[in-house]
Amino acid sequence: IGVFILSILFKIMHWTGGNIFFISSLIGIFIVYFFRFYNKNEKKYTDVLKFSCLTTFVILMNLISLHIIKKEFGLIFQLLFIVLLLDFIIKDFRLKKSNSSI
C-alpha cells in the first residue's frame, strides 16, 4: 500500500515513470490480494464482495489512468464500494443486536 501511495505522488507531481509506477503498484496489490483470497479455505459473501471491489478498482483505475475510458466509469467501483460498506454496517448492527440480547 505504501508503494501505491508513492505512485500516486509520482502521478500528481507528473514525475517520469509515474504511469508505470502507478499501474505496477495496482497490479502488485491485486496479485497479493488474489493469492490471499485464493488460499482462503472458507470464502464468505463479504470476501467475494471485497475481491470483486478490488478487482474492479484495479481494472478501472488502470484504464482511466491510461485514458482508455472516461472517469465516469469510476461510478461502478463507487457503487460496489457502497454495497460493501452497507454489508459491513448491516453485519455490525446484527452482531451488536445479538450481543445485547444475551
Distance bins in CASP14 RR format, pairs under 12 A and 6 or more apart:
PFRMAT RR
TARGET T0000
AUTHOR 0000-0000-0000
RMODE 2
METHOD distances of the structure
MODEL  1
1 7 0 0 0 0 0 1 0 0 0 0 0
1 8 0 0 0 0 0 1 0 0 0 0 0
1 25 0 0 0 0 1 0 0 0 0 0 0
1 26 0 0 0 0 0 1 0 0 0 0 0
1 28 0 0 0 0 0 1 0 0 0 0 0
1 29 1 0 0 1 0 0 0 0 0 0 0
1 32 0 0 0 0 1 0 0 0 0 0 0
1 33 0 0 0 0 0 1 0 0 0 0 0
1 54 0 0 0 0 0 1 0 0 0 0 0
2 8 0 0 0 0 1 0 0 0 0 0 0
2 9 0 0 0 0 0 1 0 0 0 0 0
2 21 0 0 0 0 0 1 0 0 0 0 0
2 25 0 0 0 0 1 0 0 0 0 0 0
2 28 0 0 0 0 0 1 0 0 0 0 0
2 29 0 0 0 0 1 0 0 0 0 0 0
3 9 0 0 0 0 0 1 0 0 0 0 0
3 10 0 0 0 0 0 1 0 0 0 0 0
3 18 0 0 0 0 0 1 0 0 0 0 0
3 21 0 0 0 0 1 0 0 0 0 0 0
3 22 0 0 0 0 1 0 0 0 0 0 0
3 23 0 0 0 0 0 1 0 0 0 0 0
3 24 0 0 0 0 1 0 0 0 0 0 0
3 25 1 0 1 0 0 0 0 0 0 0 0
3 26 0 0 0 0 1 0 0 0 0 0 0
3 27 0 0 0 0 0 1 0 0 0 0 0
3 28 0 0 0 0 1 0 0 0 0 0 0
3 29 0 0 0 0 1 0 0 0 0 0 0
3 32 0 0 0 0 0 1 0 0 0 0 0
4 10 0 0 0 0 0 1 0 0 0 0 0
4 11 0 0 0 0 0 1 0 0 0 0 0
4 18 0 0 0 0 0 1 0 0 0 0 0
4 21 0 0 0 0 1 0 0 0 0 0 0
4 22 1 0 0 1 0 0 0 0 0 0 0
4 23 0 0 0 0 0 1 0 0 0 0 0
4 24 0 0 0 0 1 0 0 0 0 0 0
4 25 1 0 1 0 0 0 0 0 0 0 0
4 26 1 0 0 1 0 0 0 0 0 0 0
4 27 0 0 0 0 0 1 0 0 0 0 0
4 28 0 0 0 0 1 0 0 0 0 0 0
4 29 1 0 0 1 0 0 0 0 0 0 0
4 30 0 0 0 0 0 1 0 0 0 0 0
4 32 0 0 0 0 0 1 0 0 0 0 0
4 33 0 0 0 0 0 1 0 0 0 0 0
4 54 0 0 0 0 0 1 0 0 0 0 0
4 57 0 0 0 0 0 1 0 0 0 0 0
4 58 0 0 0 0 0 1 0 0 0 0 0
4 61 0 0 0 0 1 0 0 0 0 0 0
5 11 0 0 0 0 0 1 0 0 0 0 0
5 12 0 0 0 0 0 1 0 0 0 0 0
5 21 0 0 0 0 0 1 0 0 0 0 0
5 22 0 0 0 0 0 1 0 0 0 0 0
5 25 0 0 0 0 1 0 0 0 0 0 0
5 26 0 0 0 0 0 1 0 0 0 0 0
5 29 0 0 0 0 0 1 0 0 0 0 0
6 12 0 0 0 0 0 1 0 0 0 0 0
6 13 0 0 0 0 0 1 0 0 0 0 0
6 15 0 0 0 0 0 1 0 0 0 0 0
6 17 0 0 0 0 0 1 0 0 0 0 0
6 18 0 0 0 0 1 0 0 0 0 0 0
6 21 1 0 0 1 0 0 0 0 0 0 0
6 22 0 0 0 0 1 0 0 0 0 0 0
6 24 0 0 0 0 0 1 0 0 0 0 0
6 25 1 0 0 1 0 0 0 0 0 0 0
7 13 0 0 0 0 0 1 0 0 0 0 0
7 15 0 0 0 0 0 1 0 0 0 0 0
7 17 0 0 0 0 1 0 0 0 0 0 0
7 18 1 0 0 1 0 0 0 0 0 0 0
7 19 0 0 0 0 1 0 0 0 0 0 0
7 20 0 0 0 0 1 0 0 0 0 0 0
7 21 1 0 1 0 0 0 0 0 0 0 0
7 22 1 0 1 0 0 0 0 0 0 0 0
7 23 0 0 0 0 1 0 0 0 0 0 0
7 24 1 0 0 1 0 0 0 0 0 0 0
7 25 1 0 1 0 0 0 0 0 0 0 0
7 26 1 0 0 1 0 0 0 0 0 0 0
7 27 0 0 0 0 0 1 0 0 0 0 0
7 28 0 0 0 0 0 1 0 0 0 0 0
7 29 0 0 0 0 0 1 0 0 0 0 0
7 61 0 0 0 0 0 1 0 0 0 0 0
7 62 0 0 0 0 0 1 0 0 0 0 0
7 65 0 0 0 0 1 0 0 0 0 0 0
8 15 0 0 0 0 0 1 0 0 0 0 0
8 18 0 0 0 0 1 0 0 0 0 0 0
8 19 0 0 0 0 0 1 0 0 0 0 0
8 21 0 0 0 0 1 0 0 0 0 0 0
8 22 1 0 0 1 0 0 0 0 0 0 0
8 23 0 0 0 0 0 1 0 0 0 0 0
8 25 0 0 0 0 1 0 0 0 0 0 0
8 26 0 0 0 0 0 1 0 0 0 0 0
8 61 0 0 0 0 0 1 0 0 0 0 0
8 65 0 0 0 0 0 1 0 0 0 0 0
9 15 0 0 0 0 1 0 0 0 0 0 0
9 17 0 0 0 0 0 1 0 0 0 0 0
9 18 0 0 0 0 1 0 0 0 0 0 0
9 21 0 0 0 0 1 0 0 0 0 0 0
9 22 0 0 0 0 1 0 0 0 0 0 0
9 25 0 0 0 0 0 1 0 0 0 0 0
10 16 0 0 0 0 1 0 0 0 0 0 0
10 17 1 0 0 1 0 0 0 0 0 0 0
10 18 1 1 0 0 0 0 0 0 0 0 0
10 19 0 0 0 0 1 0 0 0 0 0 0
10 20 0 0 0 0 1 0 0 0 0 0 0
10 21 1 0 1 0 0 0 0 0 0 0 0
10 22 1 0 0 1 0 0 0 0 0 0 0
10 23 0 0 0 0 0 1 0 0 0 0 0
10 24 0 0 0 0 0 1 0 0 0 0 0
10 25 0 0 0 0 1 0 0 0 0 0 0
10 65 0 0 0 0 0 1 0 0 0 0 0
11 17 0 0 0 0 1 0 0 0 0 0 0
11 18 1 0 1 0 0 0 0 0 0 0 0
11 19 1 0 0 1 0 0 0 0 0 0 0
11 20 0 0 0 0 0 1 0 0 0 0 0
11 21 1 0 0 1 0 0 0 0 0 0 0
11 22 1 0 1 0 0 0 0 0 0 0 0
11 23 0 0 0 0 0 1 0 0 0 0 0
11 25 0 0 0 0 0 1 0 0 0 0 0
11 26 0 0 0 0 0 1 0 0 0 0 0
11 61 0 0 0 0 0 1 0 0 0 0 0
11 64 0 0 0 0 0 1 0 0 0 0 0
11 65 1 0 0 1 0 0 0 0 0 0 0
11 66 0 0 0 0 0 1 0 0 0 0 0
12 18 0 0 0 0 1 0 0 0 0 0 0
12 21 0 0 0 0 0 1 0 0 0 0 0
12 22 0 0 0 0 0 1 0 0 0 0 0
12 65 0 0 0 0 0 1 0 0 0 0 0
13 21 0 0 0 0 0 1 0 0 0 0 0
13 22 0 0 0 0 0 1 0 0 0 0 0
14 22 0 0 0 0 0 1 0 0 0 0 0
15 21 0 0 0 0 1 0 0 0 0 0 0
15 22 0 0 0 0 0 1 0 0 0 0 0
17 23 0 0 0 0 1 0 0 0 0 0 0
17 24 0 0 0 0 1 0 0 0 0 0 0
17 25 0 0 0 0 0 1 0 0 0 0 0
17 65 0 0 0 0 0 1 0 0 0 0 0
18 24 0 0 0 0 1 0 0 0 0 0 0
18 25 0 0 0 0 1 0 0 0 0 0 0
18 26 0 0 0 0 0 1 0 0 0 0 0
18 65 0 0 0 0 1 0 0 0 0 0 0
18 66 0 0 0 0 0 1 0 0 0 0 0
19 25 0 0 0 0 0 1 0 0 0 0 0
19 26 0 0 0 0 0 1 0 0 0 0 0
19 61 0 0 0 0 0 1 0 0 0 0 0
19 62 0 0 0 0 1 0 0 0 0 0 0
19 64 0 0 0 0 0 1 0 0 0 0 0
19 65 1 0 0 1 0 0 0 0 0 0 0
19 66 1 0 0 1 0 0 0 0 0 0 0
19 67 0 0 0 0 0 1 0 0 0 0 0
20 26 0 0 0 0 0 1 0 0 0 0 0
20 27 0 0 0 0 0 1 0 0 0 0 0
20 62 0 0 0 0 0 1 0 0 0 0 0
20 65 0 0 0 0 0 1 0 0 0 0 0
20 66 0 0 0 0 0 1 0 0 0 0 0
21 27 0 0 0 0 0 1 0 0 0 0 0
21 28 0 0 0 0 0 1 0 0 0 0 0
21 65 0 0 0 0 0 1 0 0 0 0 0
22 28 0 0 0 0 0 1 0 0 0 0 0
22 29 0 0 0 0 0 1 0 0 0 0 0
22 58 0 0 0 0 0 1 0 0 0 0 0
22 61 1 0 0 1 0 0 0 0 0 0 0
22 62 0 0 0 0 1 0 0 0 0 0 0
22 64 0 0 0 0 0 1 0 0 0 0 0
22 65 1 0 1 0 0 0 0 0 0 0 0
22 66 0 0 0 0 1 0 0 0 0 0 0
23 29 0 0 0 0 0 1 0 0 0 0 0
23 30 0 0 0 0 0 1 0 0 0 0 0
23 58 0 0 0 0 1 0 0 0 0 0 0
23 59 0 0 0 0 0 1 0 0 0 0 0
23 61 0 0 0 0 1 0 0 0 0 0 0
23 62 1 0 1 0 0 0 0 0 0 0 0
23 63 0 0 0 0 0 1 0 0 0 0 0
23 64 0 0 0 0 0 1 0 0 0 0 0
23 65 1 0 0 1 0 0 0 0 0 0 0
23 66 1 0 0 1 0 0 0 0 0 0 0
23 68 0 0 0 0 0 1 0 0 0 0 0
24 30 0 0 0 0 0 1 0 0 0 0 0
24 31 0 0 0 0 0 1 0 0 0 0 0
24 58 0 0 0 0 0 1 0 0 0 0 0
24 62 0 0 0 0 0 1 0 0 0 0 0
24 65 0 0 0 0 0 1 0 0 0 0 0
25 31 0 0 0 0 0 1 0 0 0 0 0
25 32 0 0 0 0 0 1 0 0 0 0 0
25 58 0 0 0 0 1 0 0 0 0 0 0
25 61 0 0 0 0 0 1 0 0 0 0 0
25 62 0 0 0 0 0 1 0 0 0 0 0
25 65 0 0 0 0 0 1 0 0 0 0 0
26 32 0 0 0 0 0 1 0 0 0 0 0
26 33 0 0 0 0 0 1 0 0 0 0 0
26 54 0 0 0 0 1 0 0 0 0 0 0
26 55 0 0 0 0 0 1 0 0 0 0 0
26 56 0 0 0 0 0 1 0 0 0 0 0
26 57 1 0 0 1 0 0 0 0 0 0 0
26 58 1 0 1 0 0 0 0 0 0 0 0
26 59 0 0 0 0 1 0 0 0 0 0 0
26 60 0 0 0 0 1 0 0 0 0 0 0
26 61 1 0 1 0 0 0 0 0 0 0 0
26 62 1 0 1 0 0 0 0 0 0 0 0
26 63 0 0 0 0 0 1 0 0 0 0 0
26 64 0 0 0 0 0 1 0 0 0 0 0
26 65 0 0 0 0 1 0 0 0 0 0 0
26 66 0 0 0 0 0 1 0 0 0 0 0
27 33 0 0 0 0 0 1 0 0 0 0 0
27 34 0 0 0 0 0 1 0 0 0 0 0
27 54 0 0 0 0 0 1 0 0 0 0 0
27 55 0 0 0 0 0 1 0 0 0 0 0
27 57 0 0 0 0 0 1 0 0 0 0 0
27 58 1 0 0 1 0 0 0 0 0 0 0
27 59 0 0 0 0 0 1 0 0 0 0 0
27 61 0 0 0 0 0 1 0 0 0 0 0
27 62 1 0 0 1 0 0 0 0 0 0 0
28 34 0 0 0 0 1 0 0 0 0 0 0
28 35 0 0 0 0 0 1 0 0 0 0 0
28 36 0 0 0 0 0 1 0 0 0 0 0
28 54 0 0 0 0 0 1 0 0 0 0 0
28 58 0 0 0 0 1 0 0 0 0 0 0
28 62 0 0 0 0 0 1 0 0 0 0 0
29 35 0 0 0 0 0 1 0 0 0 0 0
29 36 0 0 0 0 0 1 0 0 0 0 0
29 54 1 0 0 1 0 0 0 0 0 0 0
29 55 0 0 0 0 0 1 0 0 0 0 0
29 57 0 0 0 0 1 0 0 0 0 0 0
29 58 1 0 0 1 0 0 0 0 0 0 0
29 61 0 0 0 0 0 1 0 0 0 0 0
29 62 0 0 0 0 0 1 0 0 0 0 0
30 36 0 0 0 0 0 1 0 0 0 0 0
30 37 0 0 0 0 0 1 0 0 0 0 0
30 38 0 0 0 0 0 1 0 0 0 0 0
30 51 0 0 0 0 1 0 0 0 0 0 0
30 52 0 0 0 0 0 1 0 0 0 0 0
30 53 0 0 0 0 0 1 0 0 0 0 0
30 54 1 0 0 1 0 0 0 0 0 0 0
30 55 1 0 0 1 0 0 0 0 0 0 0
30 56 0 0 0 0 0 1 0 0 0 0 0
30 57 0 0 0 0 1 0 0 0 0 0 0
30 58 1 0 1 0 0 0 0 0 0 0 0
30 59 0 0 0 0 1 0 0 0 0 0 0
30 60 0 0 0 0 0 1 0 0 0 0 0
30 61 0 0 0 0 0 1 0 0 0 0 0
30 62 0 0 0 0 1 0 0 0 0 0 0
31 37 0 0 0 0 0 1 0 0 0 0 0
31 38 0 0 0 0 0 1 0 0 0 0 0
31 54 0 0 0 0 0 1 0 0 0 0 0
31 55 0 0 0 0 0 1 0 0 0 0 0
31 58 0 0 0 0 1 0 0 0 0 0 0
32 38 0 0 0 0 0 1 0 0 0 0 0
32 39 0 0 0 0 0 1 0 0 0 0 0
32 54 0 0 0 0 0 1 0 0 0 0 0
32 58 0 0 0 0 0 1 0 0 0 0 0
33 39 0 0 0 0 0 1 0 0 0 0 0
33 40 0 0 0 0 0 1 0 0 0 0 0
33 47 0 0 0 0 0 1 0 0 0 0 0
33 50 0 0 0 0 1 0 0 0 0 0 0
33 51 1 0 0 1 0 0 0 0 0 0 0
33 52 0 0 0 0 0 1 0 0 0 0 0
33 53 0 0 0 0 0 1 0 0 0 0 0
33 54 1 0 1 0 0 0 0 0 0 0 0
33 55 0 0 0 0 1 0 0 0 0 0 0
33 57 0 0 0 0 0 1 0 0 0 0 0
33 58 0 0 0 0 1 0 0 0 0 0 0
34 40 0 0 0 0 0 1 0 0 0 0 0
34 50 0 0 0 0 0 1 0 0 0 0 0
34 51 1 0 0 1 0 0 0 0 0 0 0
34 52 0 0 0 0 0 1 0 0 0 0 0
34 54 0 0 0 0 1 0 0 0 0 0 0
34 55 0 0 0 0 1 0 0 0 0 0 0
34 58 0 0 0 0 1 0 0 0 0 0 0
35 51 0 0 0 0 0 1 0 0 0 0 0
36 43 0 0 0 0 0 1 0 0 0 0 0
36 47 0 0 0 0 1 0 0 0 0 0 0
36 50 0 0 0 0 0 1 0 0 0 0 0
36 51 0 0 0 0 1 0 0 0 0 0 0
36 54 0 0 0 0 0 1 0 0 0 0 0
37 43 1 0 0 1 0 0 0 0 0 0 0
37 44 0 0 0 0 0 1 0 0 0 0 0
37 46 0 0 0 0 0 1 0 0 0 0 0
37 47 1 0 0 1 0 0 0 0 0 0 0
37 48 0 0 0 0 1 0 0 0 0 0 0
37 49 0 0 0 0 0 1 0 0 0 0 0
37 50 0 0 0 0 1 0 0 0 0 0 0
37 51 1 0 1 0 0 0 0 0 0 0 0
37 52 0 0 0 0 0 1 0 0 0 0 0
37 53 0 0 0 0 0 1 0 0 0 0 0
37 54 0 0 0 0 1 0 0 0 0 0 0
37 55 0 0 0 0 1 0 0 0 0 0 0
38 47 0 0 0 0 0 1 0 0 0 0 0
38 51 0 0 0 0 1 0 0 0 0 0 0
39 47 0 0 0 0 0 1 0 0 0 0 0
40 46 0 0 0 0 0 1 0 0 0 0 0
40 47 1 0 0 1 0 0 0 0 0 0 0
40 48 0 0 0 0 0 1 0 0 0 0 0
40 50 0 0 0 0 0 1 0 0 0 0 0
40 51 0 0 0 0 1 0 0 0 0 0 0
41 47 0 0 0 0 0 1 0 0 0 0 0
42 48 0 0 0 0 0 1 0 0 0 0 0
43 49 0 0 0 0 0 1 0 0 0 0 0
43 50 0 0 0 0 0 1 0 0 0 0 0
43 51 0 0 0 0 1 0 0 0 0 0 0
43 52 0 0 0 0 0 1 0 0 0 0 0
44 50 0 0 0 0 1 0 0 0 0 0 0
44 51 0 0 0 0 0 1 0 0 0 0 0
44 87 0 0 0 0 0 1 0 0 0 0 0
44 91 0 0 0 0 1 0 0 0 0 0 0
45 51 0 0 0 0 0 1 0 0 0 0 0
45 52 0 0 0 0 0 1 0 0 0 0 0
45 83 0 0 0 0 0 1 0 0 0 0 0
45 84 0 0 0 0 0 1 0 0 0 0 0
45 87 1 0 0 1 0 0 0 0 0 0 0
45 88 0 0 0 0 0 1 0 0 0 0 0
45 90 0 0 0 0 0 1 0 0 0 0 0
45 91 0 0 0 0 1 0 0 0 0 0 0
46 52 0 0 0 0 0 1 0 0 0 0 0
46 53 0 0 0 0 0 1 0 0 0 0 0
46 83 0 0 0 0 0 1 0 0 0 0 0
46 84 1 0 0 1 0 0 0 0 0 0 0
46 85 0 0 0 0 0 1 0 0 0 0 0
46 86 0 0 0 0 0 1 0 0 0 0 0
46 87 1 0 1 0 0 0 0 0 0 0 0
46 88 1 0 0 1 0 0 0 0 0 0 0
46 89 0 0 0 0 0 1 0 0 0 0 0
46 90 0 0 0 0 0 1 0 0 0 0 0
46 91 1 0 0 1 0 0 0 0 0 0 0
46 92 0 0 0 0 0 1 0 0 0 0 0
47 53 0 0 0 0 0 1 0 0 0 0 0
47 54 0 0 0 0 0 1 0 0 0 0 0
47 84 0 0 0 0 0 1 0 0 0 0 0
47 87 0 0 0 0 0 1 0 0 0 0 0
48 54 0 0 0 0 0 1 0 0 0 0 0
48 55 0 0 0 0 0 1 0 0 0 0 0
48 80 0 0 0 0 0 1 0 0 0 0 0
48 83 0 0 0 0 0 1 0 0 0 0 0
48 84 0 0 0 0 0 1 0 0 0 0 0
48 87 0 0 0 0 0 1 0 0 0 0 0
49 55 0 0 0 0 0 1 0 0 0 0 0
49 56 0 0 0 0 0 1 0 0 0 0 0
49 79 0 0 0 0 0 1 0 0 0 0 0
49 80 1 0 0 1 0 0 0 0 0 0 0
49 81 0 0 0 0 1 0 0 0 0 0 0
49 82 0 0 0 0 0 1 0 0 0 0 0
49 83 1 0 0 1 0 0 0 0 0 0 0
49 84 1 0 1 0 0 0 0 0 0 0 0
49 85 0 0 0 0 0 1 0 0 0 0 0
49 86 0 0 0 0 0 1 0 0 0 0 0
49 87 1 0 0 1 0 0 0 0 0 0 0
49 88 0 0 0 0 1 0 0 0 0 0 0
49 91 0 0 0 0 0 1 0 0 0 0 0
50 56 0 0 0 0 0 1 0 0 0 0 0
50 57 0 0 0 0 0 1 0 0 0 0 0
50 80 0 0 0 0 1 0 0 0 0 0 0
50 81 0 0 0 0 1 0 0 0 0 0 0
50 83 0 0 0 0 0 1 0 0 0 0 0
50 84 1 0 0 1 0 0 0 0 0 0 0
50 85 0 0 0 0 0 1 0 0 0 0 0
50 87 0 0 0 0 1 0 0 0 0 0 0
50 88 0 0 0 0 1 0 0 0 0 0 0
51 57 0 0 0 0 0 1 0 0 0 0 0
51 58 0 0 0 0 0 1 0 0 0 0 0
51 80 0 0 0 0 0 1 0 0 0 0 0
51 84 0 0 0 0 0 1 0 0 0 0 0
52 58 0 0 0 0 0 1 0 0 0 0 0
52 59 0 0 0 0 0 1 0 0 0 0 0
52 76 0 0 0 0 0 1 0 0 0 0 0
52 77 0 0 0 0 0 1 0 0 0 0 0
52 79 0 0 0 0 0 1 0 0 0 0 0
52 80 1 0 0 1 0 0 0 0 0 0 0
52 81 0 0 0 0 0 1 0 0 0 0 0
52 83 0 0 0 0 1 0 0 0 0 0 0
52 84 0 0 0 0 1 0 0 0 0 0 0
52 87 0 0 0 0 0 1 0 0 0 0 0
53 59 0 0 0 0 0 1 0 0 0 0 0
53 60 0 0 0 0 0 1 0 0 0 0 0
53 74 0 0 0 0 0 1 0 0 0 0 0
53 76 0 0 0 0 0 1 0 0 0 0 0
53 77 1 0 0 1 0 0 0 0 0 0 0
53 78 0 0 0 0 0 1 0 0 0 0 0
53 79 0 0 0 0 1 0 0 0 0 0 0
53 80 1 0 1 0 0 0 0 0 0 0 0
53 81 1 0 1 0 0 0 0 0 0 0 0
53 82 0 0 0 0 1 0 0 0 0 0 0
53 83 0 0 0 0 1 0 0 0 0 0 0
53 84 1 0 1 0 0 0 0 0 0 0 0
53 85 0 0 0 0 1 0 0 0 0 0 0
53 87 0 0 0 0 0 1 0 0 0 0 0
53 88 0 0 0 0 0 1 0 0 0 0 0
54 60 0 0 0 0 0 1 0 0 0 0 0
54 61 0 0 0 0 0 1 0 0 0 0 0
54 77 0 0 0 0 1 0 0 0 0 0 0
54 80 0 0 0 0 1 0 0 0 0 0 0
54 81 0 0 0 0 0 1 0 0 0 0 0
54 84 0 0 0 0 1 0 0 0 0 0 0
55 61 0 0 0 0 0 1 0 0 0 0 0
55 62 0 0 0 0 0 1 0 0 0 0 0
55 76 0 0 0 0 0 1 0 0 0 0 0
55 77 0 0 0 0 1 0 0 0 0 0 0
55 80 0 0 0 0 1 0 0 0 0 0 0
56 62 0 0 0 0 0 1 0 0 0 0 0
56 63 0 0 0 0 0 1 0 0 0 0 0
56 64 0 0 0 0 0 1 0 0 0 0 0
56 73 0 0 0 0 1 0 0 0 0 0 0
56 74 0 0 0 0 1 0 0 0 0 0 0
56 75 0 0 0 0 0 1 0 0 0 0 0
56 76 1 0 1 0 0 0 0 0 0 0 0
56 77 1 0 1 0 0 0 0 0 0 0 0
56 78 0 0 0 0 1 0 0 0 0 0 0
56 79 0 0 0 0 1 0 0 0 0 0 0
56 80 1 0 1 0 0 0 0 0 0 0 0
56 81 0 0 0 0 1 0 0 0 0 0 0
56 83 0 0 0 0 0 1 0 0 0 0 0
56 84 0 0 0 0 0 1 0 0 0 0 0
57 63 0 0 0 0 0 1 0 0 0 0 0
57 64 0 0 0 0 0 1 0 0 0 0 0
57 65 0 0 0 0 0 1 0 0 0 0 0
57 73 0 0 0 0 0 1 0 0 0 0 0
57 74 0 0 0 0 1 0 0 0 0 0 0
57 76 0 0 0 0 1 0 0 0 0 0 0
57 77 1 0 1 0 0 0 0 0 0 0 0
57 78 0 0 0 0 1 0 0 0 0 0 0
57 79 0 0 0 0 0 1 0 0 0 0 0
57 80 0 0 0 0 1 0 0 0 0 0 0
57 81 0 0 0 0 1 0 0 0 0 0 0
57 84 0 0 0 0 0 1 0 0 0 0 0
58 64 0 0 0 0 0 1 0 0 0 0 0
58 65 0 0 0 0 0 1 0 0 0 0 0
58 77 0 0 0 0 1 0 0 0 0 0 0
59 65 0 0 0 0 0 1 0 0 0 0 0
59 66 0 0 0 0 0 1 0 0 0 0 0
59 68 0 0 0 0 0 1 0 0 0 0 0
59 69 0 0 0 0 1 0 0 0 0 0 0
59 73 0 0 0 0 1 0 0 0 0 0 0
59 74 0 0 0 0 0 1 0 0 0 0 0
59 76 0 0 0 0 1 0 0 0 0 0 0
59 77 0 0 0 0 1 0 0 0 0 0 0
59 80 0 0 0 0 0 1 0 0 0 0 0
60 66 0 0 0 0 0 1 0 0 0 0 0
60 68 0 0 0 0 0 1 0 0 0 0 0
60 69 1 0 0 1 0 0 0 0 0 0 0
60 70 0 0 0 0 0 1 0 0 0 0 0
60 71 0 0 0 0 1 0 0 0 0 0 0
60 72 0 0 0 0 0 1 0 0 0 0 0
60 73 1 0 1 0 0 0 0 0 0 0 0
60 74 1 0 1 0 0 0 0 0 0 0 0
60 75 0 0 0 0 1 0 0 0 0 0 0
60 76 1 0 0 1 0 0 0 0 0 0 0
60 77 1 0 1 0 0 0 0 0 0 0 0
60 78 0 0 0 0 1 0 0 0 0 0 0
60 79 0 0 0 0 0 1 0 0 0 0 0
60 80 0 0 0 0 1 0 0 0 0 0 0
60 81 0 0 0 0 0 1 0 0 0 0 0
61 68 0 0 0 0 0 1 0 0 0 0 0
61 69 0 0 0 0 0 1 0 0 0 0 0
61 71 0 0 0 0 0 1 0 0 0 0 0
61 73 0 0 0 0 0 1 0 0 0 0 0
61 74 0 0 0 0 1 0 0 0 0 0 0
61 76 0 0 0 0 0 1 0 0 0 0 0
61 77 0 0 0 0 1 0 0 0 0 0 0
62 68 0 0 0 0 1 0 0 0 0 0 0
62 69 0 0 0 0 1 0 0 0 0 0 0
62 73 0 0 0 0 0 1 0 0 0 0 0
62 74 0 0 0 0 0 1 0 0 0 0 0
62 77 0 0 0 0 0 1 0 0 0 0 0
63 69 1 0 1 0 0 0 0 0 0 0 0
63 70 0 0 0 0 1 0 0 0 0 0 0
63 71 0 0 0 0 0 1 0 0 0 0 0
63 72 0 0 0 0 0 1 0 0 0 0 0
63 73 1 0 0 1 0 0 0 0 0 0 0
63 74 0 0 0 0 1 0 0 0 0 0 0
63 76 0 0 0 0 0 1 0 0 0 0 0
63 77 0 0 0 0 0 1 0 0 0 0 0
64 70 1 0 0 1 0 0 0 0 0 0 0
64 71 1 0 1 0 0 0 0 0 0 0 0
64 72 0 0 0 0 1 0 0 0 0 0 0
64 73 1 0 0 1 0 0 0 0 0 0 0
64 74 1 0 0 1 0 0 0 0 0 0 0
64 75 0 0 0 0 0 1 0 0 0 0 0
64 76 0 0 0 0 0 1 0 0 0 0 0
64 77 0 0 0 0 1 0 0 0 0 0 0
65 71 0 0 0 0 0 1 0 0 0 0 0
65 73 0 0 0 0 0 1 0 0 0 0 0
65 74 0 0 0 0 0 1 0 0 0 0 0
67 73 0 0 0 0 0 1 0 0 0 0 0
69 75 0 0 0 0 0 1 0 0 0 0 0
69 76 0 0 0 0 0 1 0 0 0 0 0
69 77 0 0 0 0 0 1 0 0 0 0 0
70 76 0 0 0 0 0 1 0 0 0 0 0
71 77 0 0 0 0 0 1 0 0 0 0 0
71 78 0 0 0 0 0 1 0 0 0 0 0
72 78 0 0 0 0 0 1 0 0 0 0 0
73 79 0 0 0 0 0 1 0 0 0 0 0
74 80 0 0 0 0 1 0 0 0 0 0 0
74 81 0 0 0 0 1 0 0 0 0 0 0
75 81 0 0 0 0 0 1 0 0 0 0 0
75 82 0 0 0 0 0 1 0 0 0 0 0
76 82 0 0 0 0 0 1 0 0 0 0 0
76 83 0 0 0 0 0 1 0 0 0 0 0
77 83 0 0 0 0 0 1 0 0 0 0 0
77 84 0 0 0 0 0 1 0 0 0 0 0
78 84 0 0 0 0 0 1 0 0 0 0 0
78 85 0 0 0 0 0 1 0 0 0 0 0
79 85 0 0 0 0 0 1 0 0 0 0 0
79 86 0 0 0 0 0 1 0 0 0 0 0
80 86 0 0 0 0 0 1 0 0 0 0 0
80 87 0 0 0 0 0 1 0 0 0 0 0
81 87 0 0 0 0 0 1 0 0 0 0 0
81 88 0 0 0 0 0 1 0 0 0 0 0
82 88 0 0 0 0 0 1 0 0 0 0 0
82 89 0 0 0 0 0 1 0 0 0 0 0
83 89 0 0 0 0 0 1 0 0 0 0 0
83 90 0 0 0 0 0 1 0 0 0 0 0
84 90 0 0 0 0 0 1 0 0 0 0 0
84 91 0 0 0 0 0 1 0 0 0 0 0
85 91 0 0 0 0 0 1 0 0 0 0 0
85 92 0 0 0 0 0 1 0 0 0 0 0
86 92 0 0 0 0 0 1 0 0 0 0 0
86 93 0 0 0 0 0 1 0 0 0 0 0
87 93 0 0 0 0 0 1 0 0 0 0 0
87 94 0 0 0 0 0 1 0 0 0 0 0
88 94 0 0 0 0 0 1 0 0 0 0 0
88 95 0 0 0 0 0 1 0 0 0 0 0
89 95 0 0 0 0 0 1 0 0 0 0 0
89 96 0 0 0 0 0 1 0 0 0 0 0
90 96 0 0 0 0 0 1 0 0 0 0 0
90 97 0 0 0 0 0 1 0 0 0 0 0
91 97 0 0 0 0 0 1 0 0 0 0 0
91 98 0 0 0 0 0 1 0 0 0 0 0
92 98 0 0 0 0 0 1 0 0 0 0 0
92 99 0 0 0 0 0 1 0 0 0 0 0
93 99 0 0 0 0 0 1 0 0 0 0 0
93 100 0 0 0 0 0 1 0 0 0 0 0
94 100 0 0 0 0 0 1 0 0 0 0 0
94 101 0 0 0 0 0 1 0 0 0 0 0
95 101 0 0 0 0 0 1 0 0 0 0 0
95 102 0 0 0 0 0 1 0 0 0 0 0
96 102 0 0 0 0 0 1 0 0 0 0 0
END
